[in-house]
Amino acid sequence: MNIDPAFLNPVFALLGALLGAGASLMAAIYTHRGQYRLQRVAEEITKREGVYVNFVMYASNLLLRAYTRDDIELSGDEQHLIGLINRMRFFASSDVIAAAEAALRAILEISLKPRVELRQLATEALTKSLDPDPLLEFSLVCAADLASLQRSMV
């Protein structure tokens, strides 16, 4: 069997083009998947940051009220905190949930204590004789959670 050399050149050119196109397509798919994954992780980080920041803002309002008022009243911030904790249950680690619940418990315990005048509260904060910040542990756990997500992007 004798193959005409004029026939081999177009066949090899076609095979080369097909292999090049296939490799290019595979590289494009791989790159697109990587970019899509990075975008999903970035969106997850943004979502978690928003929930964590809202929790800290509402908890801070409640904390200040707990220190400075004797009466316990429902302002809506309590409902927001409980709602945010329940929202976190969908995506956050058990450490984040435990820290959020501990912060809420600490705020409730502070609200059961006698109130403190703002001047005394500021003085105690400056001399560091104030109780430890109930939101500190939550903030640290959330920062670690977000850092681990950012590391997964690399």
Residue pairs with C-beta under 8 A, 6 or more apart in sequence:
38 153
41 149
41 152
41 153
42 153
44 91
44 149
45 146
45 149
45 150
47 91
48 91
48 92
48 142
48 145
48 146
48 149
49 146
51 84
51 87
51 88
51 92
52 96
52 142
52 146
54 80
54 84
55 81
55 84
55 85
55 88
55 100
55 138
56 135
56 138
56 139
58 77
58 80
58 81
58 84
59 77
59 81
59 103
59 104
59 107
59 134
59 135
59 138
60 135
61 75
61 77
62 75
62 77
62 78
62 81
62 107
62 111
63 107
63 110
63 134
63 135
65 75
65 77
65 111
66 107
66 108
66 110
66 111
67 110
67 115
67 116
67 121
68 115
68 116
68 117
68 118
68 121
69 111
69 115
70 114
70 115
72 111
72 112
81 104
82 104
84 100
85 97
85 100
85 101
85 104
88 96
88 97
88 100
89 97
92 100
92 145
93 145
95 141
95 144
95 145
96 138
96 141
96 142
96 145
99 137
99 138
99 140
99 141
99 142
100 138
102 134
102 137
102 138
103 134
103 135
103 137
103 138
106 134
107 134
110 131
110 134
116 124
121 130
124 130
